[in-house]
């Protein structure tokens, strides 16, 4: 409960100053036999239904923990002295669960629901929506117009939210916020520039070229998704305080696209390339090979790169230095070795 308490204060409600918090001296949890709800918060007390726990299919501990995150949020949240919509209050509590778990079981998908204050998982997804800003500074240009017609701000935000979850939990396996970069908001700008096509700058900003969109032949939404997954990886990845090889950084971003099945035509085949840190698709394929040797390789490497980068990380994770891994990789796919 202490861990949940600290998470809600620091990550969800961001009440690091005790003077901002509700005065709660203690919280009591009771396991009680009742029907109709999984849990109920009253004052600084929480009742958990023994009937609910008995009927849980799967991991009871995970379900109980999720329930406690929800009910503990009710203990600590403000409610406008009882005037806030009940759906908003429940949505904030489920938003806490959304920040703890990747795609919680039974949760609404982004965009689901009939109204913003429907409550619970629908409202939680609505609240998540505001962690992303999409600004079309080229709305009157051909590319900006095409963005509005074929994607739009709402869909773009949904794509960013989905990419965020996929990268944090599937690629980097960062289940705990303490392992993640502290990013409160990601801004995506549609700009009338020829180059670069997309770029991440200032830690949490992404630019996308409207000129590129105007001239793109094919499924623009899929192309947009592929580039967002790449750039969102840059927003969320560790870089060894800027000391990791640029080719490795770009390769990790392309690895995200590879695992999300968002590769574009011309993406490197396994074994192609001149060296392991060539970058982009070549390095992504090499990382895929390393992942086959050590499951979770990319997630573990990213974690090791939080404060510094050393080439020995490859040997630490696979038992072989990176040059030997590259040699073995090239041999495996019958490619000329460099």
Order of alpha helices (4+ residues) and beta strands (2+ residues): alpha-beta-beta-beta-alpha-alpha-alpha-alpha-beta-alpha-alpha-beta-beta-beta-alpha-alpha-alpha-alpha-alpha-alpha-alpha
